[in-house]
Amino acid sequence: MPQMPQKPKKATKTQISEIKSLFLEHYANAKTELRYNNIYELLVCVMLSAQCTDKRVNLVTPALFAQYPDVKSLANAPLEEIKEYIKSISFFNNKAANLKKMATQVMQEYNGEIPTTQEALKTLAGVGQKTANVVLIEFFEANFMAVDTHVFRTSHRLGLSSSSTALQTESDLTKAFKDHLSTLHQAFVLFGRYICKAQKPLCQECFVQHLCKSTQNFKPK
């Protein structure tokens, strides 16, 4: 039987402080790689990016936004037509349905304006806490943490969390770092994407290698 990843040794308060400082230094201006022009486009991009690369999303969205430049046009769009625009995206059938439902909700319940609070965003179809937080982090630099596979993996390797779910890990990181969460979220995403990769992490290029607790690949339940 394959071995389950062992819980890494927990980072100390001093180490957490150093990790925070180093990430803020190396990723001072970290932003999402998703391309968007407004909060409507950002929300759609984030919804499409679930279990899909930002690069793929960025290939699809120009034509999608040219056809549906606002919430109203997306709400009125035929479902099959939305699917055609995003068919190269993972789980495009479900995502197309959620995009249309989300847009319809925004028109009916929020007067056509994308809501700007975590709780309101979470009422929309296809929008969970991670998606809501990412939108608020990116658009408003809100002091939230969002945990995707990159953030989960890297935070566990650094001993910042030993929790088994993304939401529990989000709570651990929020308590550990307290502030600058929007920048730290973006930083951990980029760090996990380009340096602390799931397979063959670039340890020789890593600025926190001396603080690393494990090179195992950690995945949320």
PAZAPA-4460 file (N, C-alpha, C; in steps of 0.05 Angstrom, whole numbers, plus 32768, in hexadecimal, padded with zeros to 4 digits):
% residues 221
    n_x    n_y    n_z   ca_x   ca_y   ca_z    c_x    c_y    c_z   seq   type   mol
   8011   7FE8   8000   8000   8000   8000   8011   8019   8000     1      M     A
   8009   802E   7FF1   8019   8047   7FF1   8019   8054   800C     2      P     A
   802F   8060   8014   8031   806D   802D   8022   8088   802D     3      Q     A
   8013   808D   8042   8006   80A7   8045   801A   80BC   804D     4      M     A
   8018   80D4   8043   802B   80E9   804B   802A   80ED   806A     5      P     A
   8041   80EF   8076   8042   80F3   8092   8040   8111   8099     6      Q     A
   8035   8117   80B0   8032   8133   80B7   804D   813F   80BC     7      K     A
   8053   8156   80AF   806D   8162   80B3   806F   816E   80CE     8      P     A
   8088   8172   80D7   808C   8180   80F1   8081   819C   80EF     9      K     A
   8075   81A5   8104   8068   81BF   8104   807D   81D6   8106    10      K     A
   8078   81EB   80F6   808A   8202   80F6   8087   8211   8111    11      A     A
   809C   821B   811B   809B   822B   8134   8092   8247   812E    12      T     A
   808C   8256   8142   8083   8272   813E   8099   8282   8131    13      K     A
   80B2   827E   8138   80C8   828B   812C   80CA   8284   810E    14      T     A
   80C7   826B   8108   80C8   8262   80EC   80B1   826D   80DC    15      Q     A
   8099   826E   80E8   8082   8279   80DA   8087   8296   80D3    16      I     A
   8093   82A5   80E6   8099   82C1   80E2   80AD   82C4   80CB    17      S     A
   80C1   82B3   80CA   80D5   82B4   80B5   80C9   82AD   809A    18      E     A
   80B8   8298   8099   80AB   8290   8081   809A   82A7   8076    19      I     A
   808B   82B4   8087   807A   82CB   807F   808B   82E1   8073    20      K     A
   80A1   82E8   8081   80B2   82FE   8078   80BE   82F7   805D    21      S     A
   80C8   82DF   8059   80D5   82D7   8040   80C1   82D7   8029    22      L     A
   80A9   82CD   802E   8095   82CD   8018   808D   82EA   8010    23      F     A
   8089   82FB   8024   8082   8317   801E   8099   8325   8010    24      L     A
   80B1   831D   8015   80C9   8329   8008   80CB   831F   7FEB    25      E     A
   80C8   8305   7FE7   80CB   82F9   7FCC   80B3   82FD   7FBA    26      H     A
   809C   8301   7FC6   8084   8304   7FB6   8074   831D   7FBE    27      Y     A
   8082   8333   7FC0   8076   834C   7FCA   805E   8355   7FBA    28      A     A
   805E   8350   7FA0   8049   835A   7F8F   803A   8343   7F81    29      N     A
   8038   832D   7F8F   802C   8315   7F84   800E   831A   7F7D    30      A     A
   8007   8312   7F65   7FEB   8314   7F5C   7FE4   82FB   7F4C    31      K     A
   7FCA   82F7   7F48   7FC1   82E0   7F39   7FCB   82E2   7F1C    32      T     A
   7FCE   82CB   7F0F   7FD6   82CA   7EF3   7FBD   82C9   7EE1    33      E     A
   7FA6   82C8   7EEC   7F8D   82C9   7EDD   7F8A   82E6   7ED1    34      L     A
   7F80   82E7   7EB9   7F7D   8301   7EAC   7F60   830A   7EAC    35      R     A
   7F5B   8322   7EB7   7F40   832C   7EB9   7F40   834A   7EB9    36      Y     A
   7F29   8356   7EB5   7F26   8373   7EB5   7F14   837F   7ECA    37      N     A
   7F03   836E   7ED6   7EF1   8377   7EEA   7EE9   835F   7EFC    38      N     A
   7ED9   8365   7F10   7ED3   8350   7F24   7EC1   833A   7F18    39      I     A
   7EB1   8340   7F04   7EA1   832C   7EF6   7EB4   8318   7EE8    40      Y     A
   7EC7   8323   7ED9   7EDA   8312   7ECB   7EEB   8302   7EDE    41      E     A
   7EF3   830E   7EF4   7F03   8300   7F08   7EF4   82E8   7F13    42      L     A
   7EDB   82ED   7F1B   7ECB   82D7   7F26   7EC9   82C0   7F13    43      L     A
   7EC3   82C6   7EFA   7EC1   82B1   7EE5   7EDB   82A2   7EE3    44      V     A
   7EF1   82B1   7EE1   7F0C   82A4   7EDF   7F11   8292   7EF6    45      C     A
   7F0C   829A   7F0E   7F11   828A   7F26   7F00   8271   7F26    46      V     A
   7EE6   8274   7F1E   7ED5   825D   7F1C   7EDF   8249   7F08    47      M     A
   7EE9   8252   7EF2   7EF4   8241   7EDD   7F0E   8234   7EE5    48      L     A
   7F1D   8241   7EF6   7F38   8237   7EFD   7F39   821F   7F10    49      S     A
   7F22   8218   7F1C   7F21   8201   7F2E   7F2A   81E8   7F1F    50      A     A
   7F3F   81DB   7F2A   7F4A   81C3   7F1E   7F52   81C7   7F01    51      Q     A
   7F5B   81DF   7EFA   7F63   81E6   7EDF   7F79   81FB   7EE2    52      C     A
   7F8B   81FC   7ECE   7FA1   820F   7ED0   7F98   822B   7EC8    53      T     A
   7FA5   823F   7ED4   7FA0   825B   7ECD   7FA6   825F   7EAF    54      D     A
   7FBA   8252   7EA5   7FC2   8255   7E89   7FAB   824D   7E77    55      K     A
   7F9F   8237   7E7D   7F88   822D   7E6D   7F70   8240   7E6F    56      R     A
   7F6B   824A   7E86   7F55   825D   7E8A   7F5A   8276   7E7A    57      V     A
   7F72   8280   7E7A   7F79   8298   7E6B   7F77   8295   7E4D    58      N     A
   7F78   827C   7E43   7F75   8277   7E27   7F57   8278   7E1F    59      L     A
   7F46   8271   7E32   7F2A   826E   7E2C   7F1A   8289   7E30    60      V     A
   7F22   8298   7E44   7F11   82AF   7E4D   7F0F   82C6   7E39    61      T     A
   7F23   82CC   7E29   7F20   82E3   7E16   7F07   82E0   7E05    62      P     A
   7F03   82C9   7DF8   7EEC   82C5   7DE7   7ED2   82C4   7DF8    63      A     A
   7ED4   82B8   7E10   7EBC   82B7   7E21   7EB3   82D3   7E29    64      L     A
   7EC6   82E4   7E31   7EBE   82FF   7E3A   7EB7   8311   7E23    65      F     A
   7EC1   830B   7E0B   7EB9   831B   7DF4   7E9B   8315   7DED    66      A     A
   7E93   82FC   7DF1   7E77   82F5   7DEC   7E65   82FC   7E03    67      Q     A
   7E6F   82F9   7E1C   7E5F   82FF   7E34   7E6E   8313   7E45    68      Y     A
   7E6D   832D   7E3F   7E7D   8341   7E4C   7E74   834A   7E68    69      P     A
   7E5C   8340   7E70   7E52   8347   7E8A   7E3F   8331   7E95    70      D     A
   7E36   8335   7EAD   7E26   8321   7EBA   7E0C   831C   7EAB    71      V     A
   7E00   8331   7EA2   7DE6   832E   7E94   7DE8   831D   7E7B    72      K     A
   7DFC   8322   7E6B   7DFF   8312   7E53   7E05   82F5   7E59    73      S     A
   7E14   82F0   7E6F   7E1A   82D4   7E77   7E01   82C6   7E81    74      L     A
   7DF1   82D5   7E90   7DD8   82C9   7E9B   7DC4   82C2   7E84    75      A     A
   7DC5   82D2   7E6F   7DB2   82CD   7E58   7DBE   82BA   7E43    76      N     A
   7DD6   82B1   7E47   7DE3   82A0   7E33   7DD8   8284   7E33    77      A     A
   7DD5   8277   7E1C   7DCD   825B   7E1B   7DE3   824A   7E28    78      P     A
   7DDB   8237   7E38   7DEE   8226   7E46   7E01   8218   7E33    79      L     A
   7DF7   820D   7E1E   7E07   81FE   7E0B   7E1C   8211   7DFE    80      E     A
   7E15   822A   7DFB   7E28   823D   7DEF   7E3F   8243   7E02    81      E     A
   7E39   8245   7E1C   7E4E   824A   7E30   7E60   8232   7E31    82      I     A
   7E55   821A   7E2F   7E65   8201   7E2F   7E79   8201   7E18    83      K     A
   7E70   820B   7E01   7E80   820A   7DE9   7E99   821C   7DED    84      E     A
   7E95   8233   7DFB   7EAB   8245   7DFF   7EC0   823B   7E13    85      Y     A
   7EB7   822A   7E26   7EC9   8221   7E3B   7ECE   8203   7E3A    86      I     A
   7EC9   81F6   7E23   7ECB   81D9   7E21   7EE7   81CE   7E26    87      K     A
   7EFC   81DE   7E24   7F17   81D4   7E29   7F1F   81D6   7E46    88      S     A
   7F0C   81E1   7E57   7F11   81E3   7E74   7F07   81CA   7E81    89      I     A
   7F16   81C1   7E96   7F0D   81AA   7EA5   7EF1   81AE   7EB1    90      S     A
   7EE1   8198   7EB1   7EC6   8198   7EBC   7EB5   81AF   7EB0    91      F     A
   7EB8   81B3   7E96   7EAA   81CA   7E89   7E8C   81C8   7E8B    92      F     A
   7E81   81B0   7E8B   7E63   81AF   7E8D   7E59   81BA   7EA7    93      N     A
   7E65   81B2   7EBD   7E5C   81BC   7ED7   7E63   81DA   7EDA    94      N     A
   7E7A   81E2   7ED0   7E82   81FE   7ED2   7E70   8210   7EC2    95      K     A
   7E68   8207   7EAA   7E56   8217   7E99   7E3B   821B   7EA8    96      A     A
   7E31   8205   7EB3   7E17   8207   7EC1   7E1A   821A   7ED9    97      A     A
   7E30   8218   7EE8   7E33   822A   7EFF   7E37   8247   7EF6    98      N     A
   7E45   824C   7EE0   7E48   8267   7ED7   7E2D   8274   7ED0    99      L     A
   7E1C   8265   7EC2   7E02   8270   7EBB   7DF1   8274   7ED4   100      K     A
   7DF1   8261   7EE7   7DE2   8264   7F00   7DEC   827B   7F10   101      K     A
   7E07   827E   7F12   7E13   8294   7F21   7E0A   82AF   7F16   102      M     A
   7E0B   82B2   7EFB   7E04   82CB   7EEE   7DE6   82D1   7EF3   103      A     A
   7DD5   82BC   7EF1   7DB9   82C0   7EF5   7DB3   82C9   7F12   104      T     A
   7DC1   82BD   7F25   7DBE   82C5   7F41   7DC6   82E2   7F45   105      Q     A
   7DDD   82EA   7F39   7DE6   8305   7F3D   7DD2   8319   7F31   106      V     A
   7DC6   8312   7F1B   7DB1   8324   7F0F   7D99   8325   7F20   107      M     A
   7D90   830E   7F2B   7D77   830D   7F3A   7D7A   8316   7F57   108      Q     A
   7D90   8310   7F63   7D93   8315   7F80   7DA5   832C   7F87   109      E     A
   7DB6   8335   7F74   7DCA   834A   7F7B   7DCA   8360   7F66   110      Y     A
   7DB3   8364   7F59   7DAF   837A   7F46   7DC5   837B   7F31   111      N     A
   7DCF   8364   7F29   7DE3   8364   7F14   7DFF   836A   7F1D   112      G     A
   7E04   836E   7F37   7E1E   8375   7F41   7E2A   835D   7F50   113      E     A
   7E43   8356   7F49   7E50   8340   7F57   7E53   8348   7F75   114      I     A
   7E49   8337   7F87   7E4C   833E   7FA4   7E69   833E   7FAC   115      P     A
   7E6E   834D   7FC2   7E8A   8352   7FCA   7E90   834A   7FE7   116      T     A
   7E80   8337   7FF2   7E86   832C   800C   7E88   830E   8009   117      T     A
   7E97   8302   801B   7E9B   82E5   801A   7E81   82D6   801B   118      Q     A
   7E70   82DD   802E   7E57   82CF   8032   7E45   82D1   801A   119      E     A
   7E43   82E9   800E   7E32   82ED   7FF7   7E3D   82DE   7FDF   120      A     A
   7E57   82DF   7FDB   7E62   82D0   7FC4   7E5D   82B2   7FC7   121      L     A
   7E5E   82A8   7FDF   7E5A   828B   7FE3   7E3E   8282   7FDE   122      K     A
   7E2B   8295   7FDC   7E0F   828D   7FD5   7E0C   8287   7FB7   123      T     A
   7E20   828F   7FA7   7E1F   828C   7F8A   7E26   826F   7F82   124      L     A
   7E19   8266   7F6D   7E1E   824B   7F62   7E3C   8248   7F5B   125      A     A
   7E48   8232   7F63   7E63   822C   7F5C   7E78   823C   7F6B   126      G     A
   7E70   824B   7F7F   7E82   825C   7F8E   7E84   8252   7FAB   127      V     A
   7E9A   8246   7FB2   7E9F   823E   7FCE   7EB1   8252   7FDB   128      G     A
   7EBA   824B   7FF3   7ECA   825E   8002   7EE4   8265   7FF5   129      Q     A
   7EF1   8251   7FE9   7F0B   8256   7FDC   7F07   826A   7FC5   130      K     A
   7EF3   8265   7FB4   7EEE   8277   7F9D   7EE8   8293   7FA7   131      T     A
   7ED6   8295   7FBB   7ECF   82AF   7FC6   7EE7   82BE   7FD0   132      A     A
   7EF8   82B0   7FDF   7F10   82BC   7FEB   7F23   82C5   7FD5   133      N     A
   7F27   82B5   7FC1   7F3A   82BC   7FAB   7F30   82D6   7F9E   134      V     A
   7F17   82D8   7F98   7F0C   82F1   7F8C   7F11   8309   7F9E   135      V     A
   7F0C   8306   7FB8   7F0F   831D   7FCA   7F2D   8323   7FCF   136      L     A
   7F3D   830F   7FCF   7F5A   8313   7FD2   7F65   8323   7FBA   137      I     A
   7F5E   8319   7FA2   7F69   8325   7F8A   7F5D   8341   7F84   138      E     A
   7F43   8344   7F87   7F37   835D   7F7E   7F39   8373   7F93   139      F     A
   7F37   836B   7FAD   7F37   837F   7FC3   7F4F   837D   7FD5   140      F     A
   7F61   836A   7FD0   7F77   8364   7FE2   7F6D   8360   7FFE   141      E     A
   7F57   8352   8000   7F4B   834B   801A   7F5D   8339   802A   142      A     A
   7F5C   833B   8045   7F6E   832C   8056   7F62   8310   805A   143      N     A
   7F62   8300   8044   7F58   82E5   8045   7F6E   82D3   803B   144      F     A
   7F6C   82B9   8042   7F7E   82A4   8037   7F6C   8291   8028   145      M     A
   7F75   8288   8011   7F67   8274   8002   7F7A   825D   7FFD   146      A     A
   7F71   8244   7FFF   7F83   822D   7FFD   7F7B   821C   7FE5   147      V     A
   7F8D   821D   7FD0   7F8A   820A   7FBA   7F9F   81F4   7FBE   148      D     A
   7FA3   81E4   7FAA   7FB6   81CE   7FAD   7FD3   81D8   7FB2   149      T     A
   7FDA   81EE   7FA5   7FF5   81F9   7FA9   7FF9   8203   7FC5   150      H     A
   7FE6   8212   7FCF   7FE8   821D   7FEB   7FE7   8206   7FFF   151      V     A
   7FD6   81F2   7FFA   7FD5   81DB   800C   7FEF   81CD   800E   152      F     A
   7FFA   81C6   7FF7   8013   81B7   7FF6   802A   81C6   8003   153      R     A
   802E   81DF   7FFB   8045   81EE   8005   8043   81F4   8023   154      T     A
   802B   81FA   802C   8028   8200   8049   802C   81E7   805A   155      S     A
   8025   81D0   804F   802B   81B7   805E   8048   81B0   805E   156      H     A
   8055   81B4   8047   8072   81AF   8045   8082   81C1   8058   157      R     A
   8078   81D9   805D   8086   81EC   806F   807D   81E9   808C   158      L     A
   806B   81D6   8092   8063   81D1   80AD   8050   81E7   80B8   159      G     A
   8042   81F5   80A6   8030   820A   80AF   8015   81FF   80B5   160      L     A
   800F   81E7   80AC   7FF5   81DA   80B1   7FF9   81BC   80AF   161      S     A
   7FE9   81AD   80BE   7FE8   8190   80BB   7FCB   8187   80B7   162      S     A
   7FBA   819B   80B1   7F9D   8195   80AD   7F99   8186   8093   163      S     A
   7F83   8176   8093   7F7E   8165   807C   7F6D   8172   8066   164      S     A
   7F60   8189   806C   7F4E   8195   8059   7F58   81B1   8052   165      T     A
   7F4F   81BC   803B   7F56   81D7   8033   7F4C   81EC   8047   166      A     A
   7F33   81E8   8050   7F27   81FC   8062   7F36   81FD   807C   167      L     A
   7F3D   81E6   8087   7F4C   81E5   80A0   7F68   81F1   809D   168      Q     A
   7F74   81EC   8086   7F8E   81F8   8080   7F8C   8216   807D   169      T     A
   7F77   8220   8071   7F72   823D   806F   7F71   8249   808B   170      E     A
   7F63   823C   809D   7F61   8246   80B8   7F7C   8246   80C6   171      S     A
   7F8C   8231   80C2   7FA7   8230   80CD   7FB9   8246   80C3   172      D     A
   7FB8   824B   80AA   7FC9   8260   809E   7FC0   827C   80A7   173      L     A
   7FA6   8280   80A9   7F9B   829A   80B2   7FA4   82A0   80CE   174      T     A
   7FA3   828B   80DF   7FAC   828F   80FB   7FCB   8293   80FD   175      K     A
   7FD9   8285   80EB   7FF7   8287   80EC   8001   82A2   80E2   176      A     A
   7FF5   82AC   80CD   8000   82C4   80C0   7FF1   82DE   80C8   177      F     A
   7FD7   82DB   80CD   7FC6   82F2   80D7   7FC2   8308   80C3   178      K     A
   7FD7   8313   80B7   7FD3   832A   80A5   7FE3   8325   808C   179      D     A
   7FE0   8337   8078   7FED   8334   805E   7FE4   831A   8050   180      H     A
   7FCC   8311   8057   7FC3   82F7   804D   7FBF   82F7   802E   181      L     A
   7FB6   830E   8023   7FB1   830E   8007   7FCA   830A   7FF7   182      S     A
   7FE0   8318   7FFF   7FFA   8315   7FF2   8005   82F9   7FF6   183      T     A
   8002   82EF   800F   800D   82D4   8015   7FFF   82BE   8006   184      L     A
   7FE5   82C1   8002   7FD6   82AD   7FF2   7FE1   82AC   7FD6   185      H     A
   7FE4   82C4   7FC9   7FEE   82C5   7FAE   800B   82BA   7FAD   186      Q     A
   801A   82C0   7FC2   8036   82B8   7FC3   8038   8299   7FC4   187      A     A
   8028   828D   7FD5   8029   8270   7FD8   8020   8262   7FBE   188      F     A
   800C   826E   7FB0   8004   8262   7F97   801B   8262   7F83   189      V     A
   8028   8279   7F7F   803E   827A   7F6C   8055   8269   7F74   190      L     A
   805B   8269   7F8E   8071   8258   7F99   806B   823B   7F93   191      F     A
   8053   8232   7F98   804C   8216   7F93   804B   820F   7F76   192      G     A
   8044   8222   7F65   8041   821D   7F49   805D   821B   7F3B   193      R     A
   8070   822B   7F44   8089   822D   7F35   80A2   8223   7F44   194      Y     A
   80A0   8221   7F5E   80B8   8218   7F6D   80B1   81FE   7F7D   195      I     A
   809F   8200   7F8F   8098   81E9   7FA1   8083   81D7   7F93   196      C     A
   808B   81CD   7F7C   8078   81BD   7F6C   8071   81A2   7F79   197      K     A
   805A   8198   7F71   8052   817E   7F7C   8066   8168   7F77   198      A     A
   806E   8167   7F5E   8083   8153   7F55   809D   8163   7F4F   199      Q     A
   80B3   8159   7F58   80CD   8165   7F53   80CE   8183   7F5B   200      K     A
   80C9   8189   7F75   80CC   81A4   7F7E   80E8   81AF   7F79   201      P     A
   80EB   81C8   7F73   8105   81D4   7F6D   8112   81DE   7F87   202      L     A
   811B   81CA   7F97   8125   81D0   7FB2   813E   81E2   7FB1   203      C     A
   814E   81DF   7F9C   8167   81EF   7F9B   8161   820C   7F95   204      Q     A
   8149   8212   7F8B   8142   822E   7F86   8130   823A   7F9C   205      E     A
   812B   822A   7FB0   8117   8232   7FC5   8123   8244   7FDB   206      C     A
   8117   825A   7FDF   8121   826D   7FF3   8119   8266   8010   207      F     A
   8108   8251   8013   8101   8248   802E   8108   822B   8031   208      V     A
   811C   8221   8022   8124   8205   8024   812D   81FF   8040   209      Q     A
   813A   8211   804E   8145   820C   8069   812E   820A   807D   210      H     A
   8115   8211   8075   80FE   820F   8087   80EB   81F8   807F   211      L     A
   80F2   81EA   806A   80E1   81D5   8060   80E0   81BD   8073   212      C     A
   80C9   81B2   8077   80C6   819B   8089   80C3   8180   807A   213      K     A
   80BA   8182   8061   80B4   816A   8052   80B3   8170   8034   214      S     A
   80BA   815D   8023   80B7   8160   8006   80A1   814E   7FFC   215      T     A
   8091   8142   800E   807B   8132   8006   8066   8143   7FF7   216      Q     A
   8055   8135   7FE8   803F   8143   7FDA   8026   8141   7FEB   217      N     A
   801D   8157   7FF5   8005   8157   8006   7FED   8161   7FF6   218      F     A
   7FD6   8153   7FF8   7FBE   815A   7FEA   7FA7   815C   7FFE   219      K     A
   7F95   816F   7FFB   7F7E   8171   800D   7F6A   815B   8008   220      P     A
   7F5C   8154   801D   7F47   813F   801A   7F2F   814B   800A   221      K     A
***
